[in-house]
Amino acid sequence: MSTLSAAPPPGMEPIGTLRSIVTELVKSENSEEERTEYISSYQTLLAIISQRYVEELDSVLGANLSDESVSKSLYEFTSSAFKGTRHQVIEEANTTLYLCLNSPSISNRLIAVKKLVGIIDDKSNPLTQSPEIFETSFLGCLESFGPLLTFAVEEVPHHVLDHVPAEKILSALSNILQERGAYNSNESISVIKFLLYDFAKKHPELDESVGRIISVFMFVTTTANKNALLKKLPKTGAANSKLLKSMVNDLKTSLKEGEKGDYIAFIKLLATSANSIPTNLWIDMVKSDLIAENIVGLLVLSHAVTLSQGSKQHSLSSSFLDAILYFIGKKKSLFYTTELPSEFKQVENGLPSNQVVDNFRNINKIISTDIIQLVQFAVLGLTVNTKRTSDTIEWFTIKSSQDQYPQFLVKLFKTLVGGSDLGSFEYAITELIKGHLRDDILCFLTSIWTSTDNEKVVRARALQVTASYLEQYSKSDTALDFQNLVPALFPTLGDANISVRIQGIHCLENIHAIYSSTGLPFGPKVYDADTSAESGTKSSGKLTIFGTSELYGTNATFPTLRANDMAHLVDFLWYRNDEISKDHNYTIHLFKDYLSSCANTNSKQFKTRMANTLDFLLRHVITSPSVELQINMLSMLDSVESPLKLVTLAPLLESTLNKPLNKESNNLVHYLIRTFLPSNASSLGVKSDTTLPLFLRLLANKDALEGEDDDGWQVSTRRFALQQITAEFFNQATSTAQEKIFSSLIDIATNGIQNDVRASKTVLAQIDIPAKMFEDVLTSVAKALTGASVTPTASKAKRVRTTEEEAKPVDLYELVTVLELIESKTISHDENLVKPLFEVFTAMVNADLRDSPVSLEYINQLIMSSLTRIIQSAEEKGVHIEESTLRVDIVVQCIRITGNPQTHNQALLLMATIASMYPECVLHNIMPVFTFMGANVLRQDDNYSFQVIQQTLEKILPPLVVSSRKTNNNNAAALVLEVKPIIKVFVDALFHIPKHRRLRLFTVLIHTLGEDEFLYAIVSLLLEKFTERLAKGARSDAESLTEFSLIICQNFSPETQMRAILELLSSLLALPNEKPEDVTMDDTNLFNVSEHNAKQLRQYKLATLNFIGQLLASKGFLSKVMTLTNVAENFPQTMQPLYLQAVELILKNVTYYTEYRDRYSVSKDANPAITKFWRAVLKVVYDVLDKVNSLLPLDAFIQVITELIKHEDYAIRRKAMNIFNEKMESFEGNAPEGEEQALVDMTKNFTFVLEKETSSLAGEENSIVNKQSALICISSIAKLLGSLYPGQFSDAIPAVTGPNGLGSNNAQLQISSLVALTVICREIGPRAVPHLPKFMPVITELLSVTVNAENPNLLLQLGVISALETIINVLPHFISPYLTKILTGLLHSSIYVNDAAHTQKTMIEAKTKSVLTELATNVPPRVLLAPVFNFYDSAIKNGKDATLAFFSVVSQAIRTMSRDTMTSHYKQLFKFFLLSFDVRRVQSDNFSESDINEIEDTIISAFLDLVMKLNETLFKPLFLKVVDWATVELAVDGVNVSEDGLKRVLFFYKFTDALLEKLKTIFTPYYAYVIDDVIMRLERYKSEEQEIDSLWDYIMSSLRKSFLYDSDNLWNATKFEKILDPVVDQMLITTKGTSSDYLTRMNTYVVSCVGQMATTVSNDALWKPLNYKVLIKTREDNPEIRLAALKCIEEFYIRLGEEWLLFLAESISFLAELMEDDDMRVEKLVQQVNAEIESHLGESLDKFFN
């Protein structure tokens, strides 16, 4: 047991576990018991594996079973471990059961199936729990002929039937029998025997499915197979199935006929049996997808038809035809185009010739045309062999008939003629007519072509046959009158299909020919020009009318028409046959034209013909045998307008409505209803008229129709009838008919369904209804609502009638309908409805209708809306309405009793409308209306309510104002006070009005009252409301009132706004400043003092002044003023008096408040808070004055400011200067034309303020602020006019720079002075030069102080630098004396202290750089360079940032110089640069390495600017001097390798690299002067005399660029050979240098340089040593070097591609060695290089390595 004790390692895959178990087991030598115990320990795991890893398990077992040494042990293992599973090993096949069942070997599969059969009954076997394995295995046996199939159906058929579903068995066996030659094979006998006996026994319900297979087998197979089958069958034959037993018996009988005739006999026997066995089997076979089944089914049924008789034959024929139609459904075109051979035309016995039948047995050779021919034969057989019934056939009613024969014949006819071509069926059609339609062909054909259910081709063929039939009569001597056929032909002439129309025309042509052959028509024709002339000859003989029974059936009776009249109609139609054929709509109009033409002639003969013809056609409609034919005829007559239509067809409509209705009769009813025409309307309701009740019946919708219309509503007679009620129809109707129709329409509109309501209302809107009808309805409603009593003089009958009317309840729904109609419809003389409408309105308001189902509010709204419209219309038309009928009191009562907003709106509109006609009538009720509006309507938030309010205001208020104006003798104040209550209604309701509607509402109110008179009144009341809200603590509401007042004002013109301001200012003067105690105030002001306390009075005054100030400063007001000033020339003149008046009133207010303040402040009861309040009021007044001043003309404004800056109050002086400055800014750089001098003169006034403003007048701080204000004003004027008037501003400089300005000790004042000085200098330019010596020292001193201060004033420093920027820009030629001080200050280290968080320092640094730029670009070099160069050492001492700024100045100065200037200064510049080149050597102790690099980059950049200005003649000696400077001056023994010397060399190669990058090919030739030095230094690096450093980087970089930009053959062969080894040997130096590692350094410098060398020389002779030297490096011991060499090789191929393949041969050995390199990096890289080579070679390198 020791060998089996080891468990598989944990975590092992299940299959790995299995392999482990199997390996241990088969190799062990343990006993059987030990093996069993070992297996049982893993039994659970093995079960899981067998279920989840089926295929993997089998592969493991199969792999081990192939080993003979272990197969026995493994077999024992699997037998035990997998017993009863699909993994059980089958020893005979040496594999598992699962693999065996799926084996490609038939023998193995047979073994597996037998194994399954062996365990199938063992219920203990686990496999029996998986029935799907049995089903799959047995079904697999049925897939093809062979041993498996034979075993399954012969040896274990019961197992197959038990485990495989019957449908799958049938499908599988059917499939294998479809194989080529399957039916004739011997193995098929076993299958058939299995089906006949075993399968049919198990599944008797599927005997028909089996029968289909058996019948085909017996028809197709050989005689020998049939005999063999009979021998195999048990003596009992087939299983217990009547069908199958019959087939077996038929087979036995047929075999007696001999080998050649047995299949014919078998078919005949099957056909004979078809009469006793259900025919579904054969019908299904015809419909089958299998050709063999189709053939057998067609043959059996074709013969069966000949054997049956009577109704049974008709039923069989009909079913057979249906099956054929199903079969040819997808092969229709082939069915009609295939030609039928002659051997198929002998159909009497239902079978083709024996040879044909024999050919069909070889089913594998049957093509599509063969089977189609057999189908055609079957159809022909049906035509010939089916016998006509002896019963009479009503062809127009066959749909309702139970007899199958007529329906079969119709289907057969459709089948024969349904193709695009008759093809092989002409004979069949002839036989059809001979055998079935000899006596009633015309009736049959008419039923076909009058039915639109039939396809167009069928109808056209039927008409074609009809035309042929009529043609025979046109050529014979038999004279028949086919007048009864003509009405049925009419619809075909208007058919949408052209084929149908053309065939209909052919029929008409033949009828016309028949008439013509007898001389008809005779007499004048309607289309002749002269209808009175006689034409033609009399008829040669009398025509016999074709019998109606032959045409429409036995029960049909039709009226007759004179042959000549019908001939005329036919001739008229035939005359236009071409138009008919081209336009299917033409025929409809043609009938109308014919009848109209006859009616419009003066000939009585034509009029009689028209009447007789129309009567004939209409009576034909009545007596037509089918509804569809009636509909078609009516559609042709639809456009004919004649009262005869309704008179004739009304009985048909009534009878149709009395019958049960269906969908087919809907159209008939529709067309019959369309006969109610305006021409009939006048006879509706007359004595003995029956059509009005019929029409009212239609409107009542008493007859239900079936179906739905296009909108989904059920079709109805009502809707059809409504369509006939047109304006003309209603107008033509009698009054009685109108009243009844109107009543019906109202009823429908009230009680109908939605669609009917909509339709009836449309009709009511279109017809012209007399006002009298509405008046009667309204009067009766009013009486019913009020309970009107009967007058005493009324008769008894009348009293009774009245009582009945009173007893009848009022239908409010109907009233709503009538009112809606009145409201929306234009009614003639509708002013007559005003009185009855008010009567109904009065009754509605006063009646107690609380339980009404209808909204009374809605009714009242309709009444008032109708009245509003009628009164407005009457006013527009000038129609008089009695004032007494206009019940305003009822409207007011309605307003009071209702709470409905819509009713309120409608009432107000009605009031407004009445006011426009009779103002006095409304004024008596004005206040209740407006009080109600304030409480209700104003709160509504909808457009309609707002429109109502607007209309009410516009209509009611103007008469009120006119009336008040007359009463008060045009006293404006009294007028405002009288209207105040109405205005107050709106103001009080303001917060209840929706926000977005307030503005529009108050704007309309003001416009309506008069804006000039009432704008200020509304604002005043709003401000009064402000004080009230403020007193309640609602500050936000109060502030919103001020904002709203501003918005209101801005909707009016500036003139109106100014007038309102003037009125407000005047009202403030009229109000006391303090409310008197115990004194009653007269209510003569808008602000009612008696209703408010003293605080509210003060707040009102302050609020009013604040409002005036806000209004004057608002953008809306100012923009309007500016716009009108620019547009209207006289606008300033219009406004100026208003401004001046405003100033006057403001000054009065100032005086008024000042006097009161002074008086109050010294009183004994003075309250400090109130005293402070009045000071605040005065401040607001002054602010208002400022704003008015801003509106003044400039000259007046200047005069006011001149006075104010001399005011004793420092605050006023400062405010005046601020106002002036704002005025200057408003000019936006353009002074008003003509006002320049006046503005410039103000400079003196401000310099005066600057000099005279002292602390004694205003205090130190206030004095300085005022001086700053004066300086700002001077700046503003200078900015505006300095360039135009430089002299005046030059005179101001001393004051600006004097002790009260720049010379003061106050930093803020100095800053303002600097700003003013900057502006003046910028504007006056050279005119400032005389003052330069005075202020420049001060400025430079300030600069020096600020940069040296420990905590400088940054704003002052920024101001000084900004001033310097402007001065240098404007006066660059005059600052040479100050350059050193300027540079000292601007390049001071304190300026360049980086502090990103300090915004001011950042701004100072940026501004400093800008000033330095101005210095470099504007100051001439002759002046600038010497001071700049002298400052070099100082700049160095000031640090890196100062040094960089310094060299930036040099660089910008060089870039500014012209070439001529450069020629003069280049030596001086070069000398300076040579000094600065040594910064690394000289200043290394003062700067870090990174700082030095940054400074050197700046120096090189500046020097490059110099180089770009030099020509070669000047540049070359400079460069050579630099070469000597770098390589010779500090050399020891001819070699410059000292520390100081290397610093110069480093700068030099850095400088050289920059030159190459900048000048490229221009500088490359100069590189020749340093090649030897380059080689020497590379050798030193190679020999490790010098470590790799940044110098090496610049040498290699410059070397690469010298190759890259070499266009003058610098690198010839000699130089290339010199440089080759030093460069390639750099790969041997393995230190990392300045790079991150060795390889990075190689890739960056050496690889790119070597690649560029190869690219530049482009010479095979030079390439070869280069390639070889690189290849040699691949054999270095250091893998890093090998990698670098490989990168070089890759670089060669990347750059040169195919050109470098020249050296592939010598490279192969090196690459081969590298492919076996120990270093994985090398091996990987060589593969990458090989791939690159292969991309250019176009083939693999493998053959080279092999």
Disulfide bonds with the S-S distance in Angstrom:
none
